[in-house]
Amino acid sequence: MATFMDVHTGMKGITAEQLAAAHRADLEVEAQEGVHFKHAWADPESGTVYCLSEAPSADAVQRIHKLTGHPAAEVHPVPLSV
Amino acid sequence: MATFMDVHTGMKGITAEQLAAAHRADLEVEAQEGVHFKHAWADPESGTVYCLSEAPSADAVQRIHKLTGHPAAEVHPVPLSV
């Protein structure tokens, strides 16, 4: 397992309810790919959303996001953290 | 106070020690601007670093990062989180 930060763009105007619903949708199916989404942060003004996850691979993260209808623009492994 | 996610690029090959040193440098001067850097995550392969902070403004976050020699490419307010 490794840690990933993924980035979604084009989500201008996203609301707290929409972010929570998207996160819930991911949590409901994440186990299929051995992924766990830990946190997400959204900037409704620029339409950017960042998701932090633990997963076996970047592809696994992306497969869950695609399955729930919101593919990420980028998925980065972040092996270093402080 | 608000929450911000900032993104650094061009940090290919960053090591755990370099990330820790950069974070420590920020922590040493952050109070000047009322900022607190909570976490940072780095992808040495693409050279991307994400920093999560609490701050009075995006400009305050950027001023601290500039003061310590690593200006952010983007600073996003992230008022929504899960």
Backbone of each chain as nested JSON, in Angstrom:
{
  "chains": [
    {"id": "A", "residues": [
      {"number": 1, "name": "MET", "atoms": {"N": [0.842, -1.199, 0.0], "CA": [0.0, 0.0, 0.0], "C": [0.876, 1.248, 0.0]}},
      {"number": 2, "name": "ALA", "atoms": {"N": [0.385, 2.254, -0.679], "CA": [1.116, 3.509, -0.771], "C": [0.113, 4.648, -0.64]}},
      {"number": 3, "name": "THR", "atoms": {"N": [0.644, 5.847, -0.506], "CA": [-0.209, 7.025, -0.353], "C": [-0.256, 7.778, -1.679]}},
      {"number": 4, "name": "PHE", "atoms": {"N": [-1.442, 8.27, -2.025], "CA": [-1.626, 9.002, -3.286], "C": [-2.385, 10.299, -3.033]}},
      {"number": 5, "name": "MET", "atoms": {"N": [-2.037, 11.325, -3.829], "CA": [-2.825, 12.559, -3.862], "C": [-3.338, 12.671, -5.294]}},
      {"number": 6, "name": "ASP", "atoms": {"N": [-4.665, 12.739, -5.442], "CA": [-5.173, 12.955, -6.785], "C": [-5.879, 14.287, -6.864]}},
      {"number": 7, "name": "VAL", "atoms": {"N": [-5.946, 14.802, -8.085], "CA": [-6.45, 16.148, -8.318], "C": [-7.548, 16.106, -9.375]}},
      {"number": 8, "name": "HIS", "atoms": {"N": [-8.674, 16.695, -9.04], "CA": [-9.786, 16.847, -9.985], "C": [-9.884, 18.324, -10.357]}},
      {"number": 9, "name": "THR", "atoms": {"N": [-10.191, 18.587, -11.608], "CA": [-10.388, 19.97, -12.042], "C": [-11.785, 20.088, -12.666]}},
      {"number": 10, "name": "GLY", "atoms": {"N": [-12.201, 21.299, -12.94], "CA": [-13.493, 21.497, -13.604], "C": [-14.693, 21.306, -12.698]}},
      {"number": 11, "name": "MET", "atoms": {"N": [-14.49, 21.396, -11.376], "CA": [-15.611, 21.202, -10.452], "C": [-16.043, 22.534, -9.817]}},
      {"number": 12, "name": "LYS", "atoms": {"N": [-16.053, 23.574, -10.636], "CA": [-16.447, 24.903, -10.136], "C": [-17.838, 24.872, -9.521]}},
      {"number": 13, "name": "GLY", "atoms": {"N": [-17.962, 25.514, -8.384], "CA": [-19.255, 25.614, -7.728], "C": [-19.634, 24.396, -6.91]}},
      {"number": 14, "name": "ILE", "atoms": {"N": [-18.716, 23.439, -6.767], "CA": [-19.024, 22.241, -5.973], "C": [-19.445, 22.674, -4.561]}},
      {"number": 15, "name": "THR", "atoms": {"N": [-20.477, 22.019, -4.038], "CA": [-20.972, 22.348, -2.702], "C": [-20.47, 21.318, -1.695]}},
      {"number": 16, "name": "ALA", "atoms": {"N": [-20.626, 21.636, -0.42], "CA": [-20.24, 20.706, 0.649], "C": [-21.005, 19.397, 0.483]}},
      {"number": 17, "name": "GLU", "atoms": {"N": [-22.278, 19.501, 0.117], "CA": [-23.112, 18.299, -0.043], "C": [-22.614, 17.448, -1.212]}},
      {"number": 18, "name": "GLN", "atoms": {"N": [-22.248, 18.106, -2.315], "CA": [-21.747, 17.365, -3.485], "C": [-20.406, 16.692, -3.184]}},
      {"number": 19, "name": "LEU", "atoms": {"N": [-19.541, 17.397, -2.453], "CA": [-18.251, 16.803, -2.086], "C": [-18.478, 15.583, -1.202]}},
      {"number": 20, "name": "ALA", "atoms": {"N": [-19.364, 15.731, -0.217], "CA": [-19.653, 14.617, 0.698], "C": [-20.258, 13.436, -0.062]}},
      {"number": 21, "name": "ALA", "atoms": {"N": [-21.144, 13.716, -1.017], "CA": [-21.779, 12.641, -1.787], "C": [-20.756, 11.927, -2.66]}},
      {"number": 22, "name": "ALA", "atoms": {"N": [-19.846, 12.679, -3.291], "CA": [-18.816, 12.073, -4.134], "C": [-17.886, 11.199, -3.29]}},
      {"number": 23, "name": "HIS", "atoms": {"N": [-17.543, 11.702, -2.107], "CA": [-16.655, 10.951, -1.21], "C": [-17.355, 9.666, -0.743]}},
      {"number": 24, "name": "ARG", "atoms": {"N": [-18.643, 9.779, -0.381], "CA": [-19.4, 8.599, 0.046], "C": [-19.456, 7.558, -1.067]}},
      {"number": 25, "name": "ALA", "atoms": {"N": [-19.667, 8.015, -2.294], "CA": [-19.745, 7.092, -3.436], "C": [-18.419, 6.337, -3.59]}},
      {"number": 26, "name": "ASP", "atoms": {"N": [-17.309, 7.063, -3.423], "CA": [-15.994, 6.411, -3.5], "C": [-15.839, 5.379, -2.378]}},
      {"number": 27, "name": "LEU", "atoms": {"N": [-16.226, 5.768, -1.162], "CA": [-16.078, 4.856, -0.013], "C": [-16.891, 3.573, -0.203]}},
      {"number": 28, "name": "GLU", "atoms": {"N": [-18.026, 3.709, -0.861], "CA": [-18.894, 2.539, -1.042], "C": [-18.279, 1.46, -1.931]}},
      {"number": 29, "name": "VAL", "atoms": {"N": [-17.432, 1.867, -2.875], "CA": [-16.885, 0.87, -3.81], "C": [-15.366, 0.698, -3.725]}},
      {"number": 30, "name": "GLU", "atoms": {"N": [-14.694, 1.497, -2.894], "CA": [-13.229, 1.505, -2.867], "C": [-12.617, 0.141, -2.558]}},
      {"number": 31, "name": "ALA", "atoms": {"N": [-13.32, -0.677, -1.76], "CA": [-12.755, -1.965, -1.35], "C": [-12.52, -2.904, -2.534]}},
      {"number": 32, "name": "GLN", "atoms": {"N": [-13.277, -2.695, -3.609], "CA": [-13.096, -3.502, -4.834], "C": [-11.655, -3.466, -5.331]}},
      {"number": 33, "name": "GLU", "atoms": {"N": [-11.006, -2.314, -5.103], "CA": [-9.637, -2.114, -5.617], "C": [-8.62, -2.004, -4.485]}},
      {"number": 34, "name": "GLY", "atoms": {"N": [-9.074, -2.257, -3.245], "CA": [-8.154, -2.173, -2.109], "C": [-7.708, -0.755, -1.807]}},
      {"number": 35, "name": "VAL", "atoms": {"N": [-8.557, 0.218, -2.181], "CA": [-8.246, 1.645, -1.99], "C": [-8.965, 2.15, -0.737]}},
      {"number": 36, "name": "HIS", "atoms": {"N": [-8.378, 3.134, -0.047], "CA": [-9.134, 3.854, 0.976], "C": [-8.914, 5.355, 0.836]}},
      {"number": 37, "name": "PHE", "atoms": {"N": [-10.008, 6.051, 0.588], "CA": [-9.947, 7.517, 0.487], "C": [-10.056, 8.106, 1.886]}},
      {"number": 38, "name": "LYS", "atoms": {"N": [-9.003, 8.832, 2.285], "CA": [-8.924, 9.322, 3.661], "C": [-9.497, 10.732, 3.823]}},
      {"number": 39, "name": "HIS", "atoms": {"N": [-9.162, 11.614, 2.889], "CA": [-9.622, 13.007, 2.99], "C": [-9.797, 13.572, 1.597]}},
      {"number": 40, "name": "ALA", "atoms": {"N": [-10.634, 14.604, 1.505], "CA": [-10.735, 15.373, 0.26], "C": [-10.933, 16.838, 0.631]}},
      {"number": 41, "name": "TRP", "atoms": {"N": [-10.339, 17.705, -0.185], "CA": [-10.433, 19.156, 0.042], "C": [-10.859, 19.798, -1.282]}},
      {"number": 42, "name": "ALA", "atoms": {"N": [-11.775, 20.747, -1.214], "CA": [-12.274, 21.349, -2.457], "C": [-12.191, 22.873, -2.446]}},
      {"number": 43, "name": "ASP", "atoms": {"N": [-11.813, 23.392, -3.607], "CA": [-11.822, 24.835, -3.883], "C": [-12.927, 25.074, -4.916]}},
      {"number": 44, "name": "PRO", "atoms": {"N": [-14.123, 25.459, -4.465], "CA": [-15.246, 25.623, -5.409], "C": [-14.996, 26.734, -6.421]}},
      {"number": 45, "name": "GLU", "atoms": {"N": [-14.154, 27.71, -6.054], "CA": [-13.937, 28.852, -6.952], "C": [-13.16, 28.442, -8.203]}},
      {"number": 46, "name": "SER", "atoms": {"N": [-12.078, 27.685, -8.023], "CA": [-11.301, 27.24, -9.188], "C": [-11.802, 25.886, -9.702]}},
      {"number": 47, "name": "GLY", "atoms": {"N": [-12.625, 25.208, -8.895], "CA": [-13.12, 23.895, -9.305], "C": [-12.115, 22.772, -9.133]}},
      {"number": 48, "name": "THR", "atoms": {"N": [-11.21, 22.948, -8.15], "CA": [-10.17, 21.944, -7.904], "C": [-10.495, 21.127, -6.655]}},
      {"number": 49, "name": "VAL", "atoms": {"N": [-10.333, 19.815, -6.756], "CA": [-10.538, 18.939, -5.599], "C": [-9.31, 18.044, -5.449]}},
      {"number": 50, "name": "TYR", "atoms": {"N": [-8.809, 17.945, -4.227], "CA": [-7.658, 17.101, -3.902], "C": [-8.143, 15.953, -3.034]}},
      {"number": 51, "name": "CYS", "atoms": {"N": [-7.746, 14.724, -3.379], "CA": [-8.115, 13.555, -2.565], "C": [-6.858, 12.83, -2.117]}},
      {"number": 52, "name": "LEU", "atoms": {"N": [-6.81, 12.5, -0.838], "CA": [-5.695, 11.749, -0.273], "C": [-6.172, 10.316, -0.036]}},
      {"number": 53, "name": "SER", "atoms": {"N": [-5.401, 9.353, -0.512], "CA": [-5.815, 7.951, -0.366], "C": [-4.638, 7.039, -0.064]}},
      {"number": 54, "name": "GLU", "atoms": {"N": [-4.989, 5.861, 0.423], "CA": [-4.044, 4.743, 0.536], "C": [-4.511, 3.73, -0.495]}},
      {"number": 55, "name": "ALA", "atoms": {"N": [-3.592, 3.228, -1.299], "CA": [-4.01, 2.339, -2.379], "C": [-2.835, 1.505, -2.866]}},
      {"number": 56, "name": "PRO", "atoms": {"N": [-3.14, 0.396, -3.566], "CA": [-2.062, -0.428, -4.113], "C": [-1.377, 0.226, -5.319]}},
      {"number": 57, "name": "SER", "atoms": {"N": [-2.084, 1.124, -6.03], "CA": [-1.504, 1.761, -7.214], "C": [-2.327, 2.981, -7.604]}},
      {"number": 58, "name": "ALA", "atoms": {"N": [-1.717, 3.852, -8.424], "CA": [-2.432, 5.023, -8.951], "C": [-3.591, 4.569, -9.838]}},
      {"number": 59, "name": "ASP", "atoms": {"N": [-3.389, 3.497, -10.585], "CA": [-4.456, 2.983, -11.448], "C": [-5.668, 2.545, -10.631]}},
      {"number": 60, "name": "ALA", "atoms": {"N": [-5.416, 1.94, -9.476], "CA": [-6.526, 1.5, -8.615], "C": [-7.329, 2.719, -8.145]}},
      {"number": 61, "name": "VAL", "atoms": {"N": [-6.631, 3.787, -7.771], "CA": [-7.304, 5.039, -7.354], "C": [-8.177, 5.543, -8.501]}},
      {"number": 62, "name": "GLN", "atoms": {"N": [-7.584, 5.58, -9.684], "CA": [-8.316, 6.117, -10.834], "C": [-9.52, 5.238, -11.192]}},
      {"number": 63, "name": "ARG", "atoms": {"N": [-9.358, 3.922, -11.079], "CA": [-10.486, 3.039, -11.41], "C": [-11.689, 3.311, -10.507]}},
      {"number": 64, "name": "ILE", "atoms": {"N": [-11.433, 3.545, -9.218], "CA": [-12.559, 3.854, -8.31], "C": [-13.185, 5.196, -8.684]}},
      {"number": 65, "name": "HIS", "atoms": {"N": [-12.35, 6.199, -8.941], "CA": [-12.897, 7.517, -9.301], "C": [-13.697, 7.452, -10.611]}},
      {"number": 66, "name": "LYS", "atoms": {"N": [-13.24, 6.636, -11.548], "CA": [-13.984, 6.499, -12.815], "C": [-15.313, 5.785, -12.589]}},
      {"number": 67, "name": "LEU", "atoms": {"N": [-15.256, 4.761, -11.74], "CA": [-16.46, 3.973, -11.449], "C": [-17.55, 4.859, -10.851]}},
      {"number": 68, "name": "THR", "atoms": {"N": [-17.161, 5.853, -10.074], "CA": [-18.143, 6.725, -9.411], "C": [-18.379, 8.003, -10.213]}},
      {"number": 69, "name": "GLY", "atoms": {"N": [-17.825, 8.051, -11.425], "CA": [-18.179, 9.139, -12.336], "C": [-17.372, 10.412, -12.223]}},
      {"number": 70, "name": "HIS", "atoms": {"N": [-16.256, 10.372, -11.495], "CA": [-15.434, 11.593, -11.426], "C": [-13.947, 11.245, -11.541]}},
      {"number": 71, "name": "PRO", "atoms": {"N": [-13.516, 10.93, -12.778], "CA": [-12.087, 10.618, -12.982], "C": [-11.19, 11.782, -12.573]}},
      {"number": 72, "name": "ALA", "atoms": {"N": [-10.021, 11.453, -12.043], "CA": [-9.06, 12.466, -11.62], "C": [-8.24, 12.951, -12.816]}},
      {"number": 73, "name": "ALA", "atoms": {"N": [-7.861, 14.22, -12.793], "CA": [-6.988, 14.766, -13.836], "C": [-5.556, 14.257, -13.648]}},
      {"number": 74, "name": "GLU", "atoms": {"N": [-5.175, 14.054, -12.395], "CA": [-3.82, 13.584, -12.055], "C": [-3.909, 12.704, -10.819]}},
      {"number": 75, "name": "VAL", "atoms": {"N": [-3.081, 11.668, -10.786], "CA": [-2.945, 10.861, -9.563], "C": [-1.448, 10.737, -9.273]}},
      {"number": 76, "name": "HIS", "atoms": {"N": [-1.012, 11.29, -8.155], "CA": [0.412, 11.265, -7.813], "C": [0.687, 10.374, -6.602]}},
      {"number": 77, "name": "PRO", "atoms": {"N": [1.638, 9.458, -6.729], "CA": [2.113, 8.784, -5.518], "C": [2.824, 9.835, -4.659]}},
      {"number": 78, "name": "VAL", "atoms": {"N": [2.58, 9.83, -3.367], "CA": [3.276, 10.782, -2.465], "C": [3.936, 9.981, -1.345]}},
      {"number": 79, "name": "PRO", "atoms": {"N": [5.075, 9.331, -1.687], "CA": [5.729, 8.477, -0.711], "C": [6.331, 9.244, 0.473]}},
      {"number": 80, "name": "LEU", "atoms": {"N": [6.52, 10.558, 0.299], "CA": [7.097, 11.362, 1.387], "C": [6.029, 12.261, 1.989]}},
      {"number": 81, "name": "SER", "atoms": {"N": [6.029, 12.362, 3.318], "CA": [5.107, 13.306, 3.963], "C": [5.665, 13.763, 5.294]}},
      {"number": 82, "name": "VAL", "atoms": {"N": [5.234, 14.943, 5.678], "CA": [5.582, 15.481, 7.006], "C": [4.311, 16.052, 7.607]}}
    ]},
    {"id": "B", "residues": [
      {"number": 1, "name": "MET", "atoms": {"N": [-9.432, 32.738, 9.818], "CA": [-8.525, 31.693, 9.334], "C": [-9.259, 30.768, 8.374]}},
      {"number": 2, "name": "ALA", "atoms": {"N": [-8.521, 30.33, 7.392], "CA": [-9.1, 29.438, 6.391], "C": [-8.074, 28.35, 6.088]}},
      {"number": 3, "name": "THR", "atoms": {"N": [-8.513, 27.352, 5.345], "CA": [-7.628, 26.24, 4.988], "C": [-7.174, 26.41, 3.539]}},
      {"number": 4, "name": "PHE", "atoms": {"N": [-5.911, 26.129, 3.29], "CA": [-5.344, 26.267, 1.945], "C": [-4.564, 25.013, 1.568]}},
      {"number": 5, "name": "MET", "atoms": {"N": [-4.604, 24.683, 0.271], "CA": [-3.73, 23.648, -0.277], "C": [-2.843, 24.355, -1.292]}},
      {"number": 6, "name": "ASP", "atoms": {"N": [-1.537, 24.275, -1.119], "CA": [-0.674, 24.859, -2.136], "C": [0.15, 23.774, -2.8]}},
      {"number": 7, "name": "VAL", "atoms": {"N": [0.568, 24.075, -4.017], "CA": [1.231, 23.081, -4.862], "C": [2.563, 23.651, -5.353]}},
      {"number": 8, "name": "HIS", "atoms": {"N": [3.611, 22.874, -5.158], "CA": [4.942, 23.218, -5.685], "C": [5.259, 22.256, -6.809]}},
      {"number": 9, "name": "THR", "atoms": {"N": [5.903, 22.745, -7.841], "CA": [6.323, 21.874, -8.939], "C": [7.842, 22.025, -9.123]}},
      {"number": 10, "name": "GLY", "atoms": {"N": [8.405, 21.169, -9.935], "CA": [9.847, 21.291, -10.232], "C": [10.741, 20.811, -9.121]}},
      {"number": 11, "name": "MET", "atoms": {"N": [10.207, 19.963, -8.211], "CA": [11.036, 19.484, -7.103], "C": [11.399, 18.013, -7.287]}},
      {"number": 12, "name": "LYS", "atoms": {"N": [11.715, 17.654, -8.525], "CA": [12.084, 16.263, -8.832], "C": [13.255, 15.805, -7.969]}},
      {"number": 13, "name": "GLY", "atoms": {"N": [13.137, 14.602, -7.453], "CA": [14.22, 14.025, -6.668], "C": [14.258, 14.478, -5.227]}},
      {"number": 14, "name": "ILE", "atoms": {"N": [13.255, 15.255, -4.793], "CA": [13.244, 15.714, -3.401], "C": [13.314, 14.5, -2.461]}},
      {"number": 15, "name": "THR", "atoms": {"N": [14.12, 14.631, -1.403], "CA": [14.281, 13.534, -0.442], "C": [13.445, 13.81, 0.804]}},
      {"number": 16, "name": "ALA", "atoms": {"N": [13.291, 12.783, 1.627], "CA": [12.562, 12.936, 2.893], "C": [13.226, 14.025, 3.739]}},
      {"number": 17, "name": "GLU", "atoms": {"N": [14.557, 14.055, 3.72], "CA": [15.296, 15.038, 4.522], "C": [15.049, 16.454, 4.005]}},
      {"number": 18, "name": "GLN", "atoms": {"N": [15.031, 16.603, 2.68], "CA": [14.795, 17.93, 2.089], "C": [13.368, 18.407, 2.357]}},
      {"number": 19, "name": "LEU", "atoms": {"N": [12.415, 17.486, 2.274], "CA": [11.025, 17.857, 2.572], "C": [10.904, 18.287, 4.035]}},
      {"number": 20, "name": "ALA", "atoms": {"N": [11.522, 17.511, 4.921], "CA": [11.458, 17.842, 6.352], "C": [12.132, 19.182, 6.631]}},
      {"number": 21, "name": "ALA", "atoms": {"N": [13.253, 19.443, 5.968], "CA": [13.983, 20.708, 6.181], "C": [13.161, 21.893, 5.674]}},
      {"number": 22, "name": "ALA", "atoms": {"N": [12.515, 21.728, 4.518], "CA": [11.685, 22.808, 3.958], "C": [10.504, 23.089, 4.878]}},
      {"number": 23, "name": "HIS", "atoms": {"N": [9.904, 22.021, 5.391], "CA": [8.757, 22.169, 6.296], "C": [9.2, 22.862, 7.592]}},
      {"number": 24, "name": "ARG", "atoms": {"N": [10.344, 22.442, 8.126], "CA": [10.853, 23.077, 9.359], "C": [11.104, 24.554, 9.144]}},
      {"number": 25, "name": "ALA", "atoms": {"N": [11.669, 24.901, 7.978], "CA": [11.956, 26.31, 7.672], "C": [10.661, 27.124, 7.652]}},
      {"number": 26, "name": "ASP", "atoms": {"N": [9.615, 26.551, 7.053], "CA": [8.308, 27.229, 7.041], "C": [7.782, 27.415, 8.466]}},
      {"number": 27, "name": "LEU", "atoms": {"N": [7.876, 26.352, 9.267], "CA": [7.351, 26.411, 10.644], "C": [8.061, 27.478, 11.468]}},
      {"number": 28, "name": "GLU", "atoms": {"N": [9.35, 27.672, 11.177], "CA": [10.126, 28.636, 11.962], "C": [9.667, 30.077, 11.766]}},
      {"number": 29, "name": "VAL", "atoms": {"N": [9.133, 30.391, 10.589], "CA": [8.761, 31.786, 10.316], "C": [7.268, 32.003, 10.079]}},
      {"number": 30, "name": "GLU", "atoms": {"N": [6.484, 30.921, 10.067], "CA": [5.071, 31.035, 9.696], "C": [4.267, 31.99, 10.579]}},
      {"number": 31, "name": "ALA", "atoms": {"N": [4.67, 32.115, 11.854], "CA": [3.904, 32.957, 12.781], "C": [3.911, 34.43, 12.373]}},
      {"number": 32, "name": "GLN", "atoms": {"N": [4.927, 34.83, 11.624], "CA": [5.0, 36.221, 11.128], "C": [3.754, 36.607, 10.349]}},
      {"number": 33, "name": "GLU", "atoms": {"N": [3.168, 35.612, 9.669], "CA": [2.005, 35.879, 8.812], "C": [0.74, 35.206, 9.351]}},
      {"number": 34, "name": "GLY", "atoms": {"N": [0.829, 34.637, 10.55], "CA": [-0.335, 33.98, 11.134], "C": [-0.717, 32.698, 10.416]}},
      {"number": 35, "name": "VAL", "atoms": {"N": [0.278, 32.077, 9.78], "CA": [0.054, 30.843, 9.002], "C": [0.468, 29.638, 9.852]}},
      {"number": 36, "name": "HIS", "atoms": {"N": [-0.193, 28.498, 9.648], "CA": [0.333, 27.245, 10.201], "C": [0.277, 26.146, 9.147]}},
      {"number": 37, "name": "PHE", "atoms": {"N": [1.456, 25.628, 8.813], "CA": [1.548, 24.519, 7.859], "C": [1.34, 23.214, 8.623]}},
      {"number": 38, "name": "LYS", "atoms": {"N": [0.297, 22.472, 8.223], "CA": [-0.095, 21.275, 8.963], "C": [0.526, 20.001, 8.405]}},
      {"number": 39, "name": "HIS", "atoms": {"N": [0.532, 19.864, 7.086], "CA": [1.07, 18.658, 6.46], "C": [1.651, 19.017, 5.104]}},
      {"number": 40, "name": "ALA", "atoms": {"N": [2.56, 18.161, 4.639], "CA": [3.051, 18.274, 3.26], "C": [3.262, 16.861, 2.731]}},
      {"number": 41, "name": "TRP", "atoms": {"N": [2.994, 16.695, 1.456], "CA": [3.151, 15.394, 0.786], "C": [3.965, 15.623, -0.482]}},
      {"number": 42, "name": "ALA", "atoms": {"N": [4.914, 14.742, -0.752], "CA": [5.77, 14.942, -1.927], "C": [5.816, 13.722, -2.839]}},
      {"number": 43, "name": "ASP", "atoms": {"N": [5.801, 14.016, -4.135], "CA": [6.008, 13.025, -5.189], "C": [7.35, 13.34, -5.838]}},
      {"number": 44, "name": "PRO", "atoms": {"N": [8.42, 12.669, -5.413], "CA": [9.753, 12.988, -5.948], "C": [9.87, 12.721, -7.44]}},
      {"number": 45, "name": "GLU", "atoms": {"N": [9.064, 11.793, -7.95], "CA": [9.191, 11.419, -9.357], "C": [8.73, 12.556, -10.275]}},
      {"number": 46, "name": "SER", "atoms": {"N": [7.578, 13.141, -9.979], "CA": [7.088, 14.26, -10.815], "C": [7.585, 15.601, -10.274]}},
      {"number": 47, "name": "GLY", "atoms": {"N": [8.116, 15.598, -9.029], "CA": [8.587, 16.855, -8.45], "C": [7.47, 17.742, -7.914]}},
      {"number": 48, "name": "THR", "atoms": {"N": [6.367, 17.105, -7.499], "CA": [5.213, 17.855, -6.993], "C": [5.126, 17.746, -5.476]}},
      {"number": 49, "name": "VAL", "atoms": {"N": [4.887, 18.886, -4.814], "CA": [4.703, 18.89, -3.361], "C": [3.406, 19.623, -3.041]}},
      {"number": 50, "name": "TYR", "atoms": {"N": [2.593, 19.03, -2.179], "CA": [1.325, 19.612, -1.727], "C": [1.472, 19.981, -0.252]}},
      {"number": 51, "name": "CYS", "atoms": {"N": [1.076, 21.208, 0.097], "CA": [1.114, 21.628, 1.501], "C": [-0.278, 22.056, 1.945]}},
      {"number": 52, "name": "LEU", "atoms": {"N": [-0.685, 21.572, 3.096], "CA": [-1.973, 21.938, 3.689], "C": [-1.704, 22.909, 4.835]}},
      {"number": 53, "name": "SER", "atoms": {"N": [-2.392, 24.03, 4.83], "CA": [-2.148, 25.031, 5.879], "C": [-3.436, 25.679, 6.353]}},
      {"number": 54, "name": "GLU", "atoms": {"N": [-3.331, 26.316, 7.511], "CA": [-4.366, 27.226, 8.009], "C": [-3.737, 28.604, 7.943]}},
      {"number": 55, "name": "ALA", "atoms": {"N": [-4.46, 29.56, 7.383], "CA": [-3.849, 30.88, 7.182], "C": [-4.924, 31.937, 7.007]}},
      {"number": 56, "name": "PRO", "atoms": {"N": [-4.543, 33.208, 7.194], "CA": [-5.519, 34.277, 6.986], "C": [-5.798, 34.532, 5.509]}},
      {"number": 57, "name": "SER", "atoms": {"N": [-4.875, 34.167, 4.619], "CA": [-5.073, 34.407, 3.178], "C": [-4.071, 33.584, 2.367]}},
      {"number": 58, "name": "ALA", "atoms": {"N": [-4.369, 33.421, 1.07], "CA": [-3.438, 32.733, 0.171], "C": [-2.13, 33.517, 0.063]}},
      {"number": 59, "name": "ASP", "atoms": {"N": [-2.23, 34.842, 0.069], "CA": [-1.021, 35.666, -0.008], "C": [-0.105, 35.435, 1.192]}},
      {"number": 60, "name": "ALA", "atoms": {"N": [-0.705, 35.258, 2.365], "CA": [0.103, 35.01, 3.569], "C": [0.854, 33.687, 3.421]}},
      {"number": 61, "name": "VAL", "atoms": {"N": [0.176, 32.657, 2.895], "CA": [0.827, 31.36, 2.661], "C": [2.009, 31.551, 1.706]}},
      {"number": 62, "name": "GLN", "atoms": {"N": [1.758, 32.267, 0.619], "CA": [2.804, 32.456, -0.387], "C": [3.979, 33.272, 0.173]}},
      {"number": 63, "name": "ARG", "atoms": {"N": [3.681, 34.271, 0.995], "CA": [4.774, 35.079, 1.563], "C": [5.714, 34.221, 2.404]}},
      {"number": 64, "name": "ILE", "atoms": {"N": [5.164, 33.297, 3.178], "CA": [6.034, 32.416, 3.982], "C": [6.849, 31.504, 3.067]}},
      {"number": 65, "name": "HIS", "atoms": {"N": [6.21, 30.926, 2.066], "CA": [6.941, 30.029, 1.162], "C": [8.036, 30.787, 0.402]}},
      {"number": 66, "name": "LYS", "atoms": {"N": [7.775, 32.045, 0.039], "CA": [8.81, 32.837, -0.654], "C": [9.966, 33.159, 0.29]}},
      {"number": 67, "name": "LEU", "atoms": {"N": [9.604, 33.475, 1.536], "CA": [10.616, 33.832, 2.535], "C": [11.592, 32.683, 2.757]}},
      {"number": 68, "name": "THR", "atoms": {"N": [11.097, 31.449, 2.654], "CA": [11.948, 30.284, 2.896], "C": [12.504, 29.699, 1.591]}},
      {"number": 69, "name": "GLY", "atoms": {"N": [12.27, 30.419, 0.497], "CA": [12.949, 30.067, -0.748], "C": [12.257, 29.048, -1.635]}},
      {"number": 70, "name": "HIS", "atoms": {"N": [11.002, 28.739, -1.332], "CA": [10.297, 27.786, -2.21], "C": [8.871, 28.273, -2.484]}},
      {"number": 71, "name": "PRO", "atoms": {"N": [8.74, 29.278, -3.351], "CA": [7.408, 29.786, -3.702], "C": [6.529, 28.691, -4.306]}},
      {"number": 72, "name": "ALA", "atoms": {"N": [5.239, 28.752, -4.003], "CA": [4.286, 27.764, -4.537], "C": [3.86, 28.17, -5.938]}},
      {"number": 73, "name": "ALA", "atoms": {"N": [3.584, 27.149, -6.776], "CA": [3.067, 27.412, -8.126], "C": [1.596, 27.828, -8.052]}},
      {"number": 74, "name": "GLU", "atoms": {"N": [0.885, 27.284, -7.08], "CA": [-0.547, 27.582, -6.891], "C": [-0.856, 27.552, -5.403]}},
      {"number": 75, "name": "VAL", "atoms": {"N": [-1.745, 28.431, -4.977], "CA": [-2.269, 28.37, -3.601], "C": [-3.79, 28.429, -3.702]}},
      {"number": 76, "name": "HIS", "atoms": {"N": [-4.456, 27.371, -3.289], "CA": [-5.913, 27.306, -3.378], "C": [-6.574, 27.336, -2.005]}},
      {"number": 77, "name": "PRO", "atoms": {"N": [-7.544, 28.217, -1.812], "CA": [-8.366, 28.086, -0.613], "C": [-9.187, 26.806, -0.766]}},
      {"number": 78, "name": "VAL", "atoms": {"N": [-9.279, 26.02, 0.305], "CA": [-10.097, 24.792, 0.242], "C": [-11.103, 24.834, 1.401]}},
      {"number": 79, "name": "PRO", "atoms": {"N": [-12.153, 25.642, 1.219], "CA": [-13.116, 25.809, 2.317], "C": [-13.933, 24.557, 2.607]}},
      {"number": 80, "name": "LEU", "atoms": {"N": [-13.971, 23.612, 1.646], "CA": [-14.737, 22.379, 1.851], "C": [-13.79, 21.212, 2.067]}},
      {"number": 81, "name": "SER", "atoms": {"N": [-14.131, 20.348, 3.022], "CA": [-13.325, 19.138, 3.191], "C": [-14.164, 18.029, 3.788]}},
      {"number": 82, "name": "VAL", "atoms": {"N": [-13.745, 16.808, 3.493], "CA": [-14.378, 15.623, 4.098], "C": [-13.264, 14.7, 4.546]}}
    ]}
  ]
}
